[in-house]
């Protein structure tokens, strides 16, 4: 359980640093995401989740 909390904390740190360092760039990315079809966003999200799961499996295995 503590690993999950640490992982969530790291996600927040990474997102916070990105928002602090590149606020205008992230706003542009969000605007572009609004014009992206749902299926494309879904596929990208699934690919990112699968990649993350694979990395965790490699590190923990």
C-alpha positions in Angstrom: 0.0 0.0 0.0 2.8 2.4 0.8 4.2 1.9 -2.8 0.9 3.1 -4.2 0.9 6.2 -2.1 4.5 6.9 -3.1 3.6 6.4 -6.8 0.7 8.8 -6.5 3.0 11.3 -4.8 5.5 11.1 -7.6 2.7 11.7 -10.2 1.7 14.8 -8.3 5.3 16.0 -8.1 5.9 15.5 -11.8 2.6 17.2 -12.8 3.3 20.1 -10.4 6.8 20.6 -11.9 5.4 20.6 -15.4 2.6 23.1 -14.6 5.1 25.3 -12.8 7.8 25.2 -15.5 5.6 25.2 -18.7 2.2 26.8 -17.9 1.6 28.2 -21.4 2.7 25.0 -23.1 0.4 22.9 -21.0 -2.5 25.3 -21.8 -1.8 24.8 -25.6 -1.7 21.1 -25.1 -5.1 21.1 -23.4 -6.6 23.2 -26.2 -5.2 20.7 -28.7 -6.6 17.8 -26.7 -10.1 19.3 -27.0 -9.9 18.9 -30.8 -8.6 15.4 -30.6 -11.1 12.6 -31.2 -12.1 10.5 -28.1 -10.8 7.3 -29.7 -7.4 8.8 -30.2 -7.2 10.0 -26.6 -8.4 6.7 -25.3 -5.8 4.8 -27.4 -3.1 7.1 -26.1 -4.2 6.6 -22.5 -4.3 2.9 -22.8 -0.8 2.8 -24.4 0.5 5.0 -21.6 -1.1 2.8 -19.0 0.3 -0.4 -20.6 3.8 1.1 -20.9 3.6 2.1 -17.2 2.5 -1.3 -16.2 5.3 -2.9 -18.2 7.9 -0.7 -16.5 6.5 -1.5 -13.1 6.6 -5.2 -13.9 10.2 -4.9 -15.1 11.3 -3.1 -12.0 9.4 -5.1 -9.5 9.9 -8.5 -11.2 
